[in-house]
Amino acid sequence: MICEKCKGKMNWSIEGATQGWRCPMCGWNIITTYIEDIDRDETEYSLYIKNVTEVDAEK
């Protein structure tokens, strides 16, 4: 993608909760929200804890 301000080549990047095109020459950017797949998972999970009386490496 070409920067609208300086006509330089823009770089695509994801940083934290943002993603978008950034120009390394002038700093102009087009940014939007980035949500990881794990944060969009709507599956309901269950966790069960079993009482273990003897602890060893296998258990």
C-alpha positions in Angstrom: 0.0 0.0 0.0 1.2 3.5 -0.8 1.1 6.3 1.8 -1.4 9.1 0.9 0.8 11.8 2.5 4.4 11.0 1.4 3.8 8.3 -1.3 6.2 5.9 0.6 5.6 2.2 1.0 3.4 1.4 4.0 3.9 -1.7 6.3 1.2 -4.0 7.6 1.5 -4.7 11.3 -0.4 -6.0 14.3 0.5 -4.5 17.7 -1.5 -5.5 20.7 -5.2 -4.8 20.0 -4.5 -2.8 16.8 -3.8 -3.7 13.3 -3.3 -1.7 10.1 -1.0 0.0 7.6 1.7 2.3 8.9 4.1 4.5 7.0 7.7 4.3 8.4 8.6 7.5 6.6 6.0 10.0 7.8 4.1 8.1 10.5 0.7 8.3 8.7 -1.5 5.3 9.4 -4.8 3.5 8.9 -5.6 1.5 12.0 -8.4 -0.7 13.2 -9.1 -3.0 16.1 -7.5 -6.5 16.2 -9.2 -9.2 18.2 -7.4 -12.5 18.5 -9.3 -15.7 17.7 -9.1 -16.9 21.3 -11.0 -13.8 22.4 -13.8 -14.5 19.8 -14.3 -18.1 21.0 -17.9 -18.3 22.3 -17.7 -22.0 23.2 -18.7 -22.8 26.8 -16.1 -25.0 28.5 -16.3 -27.0 31.7 -13.5 -27.8 34.0 -13.6 -30.7 36.5 -11.2 -31.1 39.3 -10.6 -34.7 40.6 -9.3 -35.2 44.1 -6.0 -37.1 44.0 -4.8 -38.6 47.3 -1.4 -39.8 46.1 0.7 -37.3 44.1 3.3 -38.4 41.7 4.8 -37.3 38.4 2.2 -39.2 36.3 -0.8 -37.9 38.1 
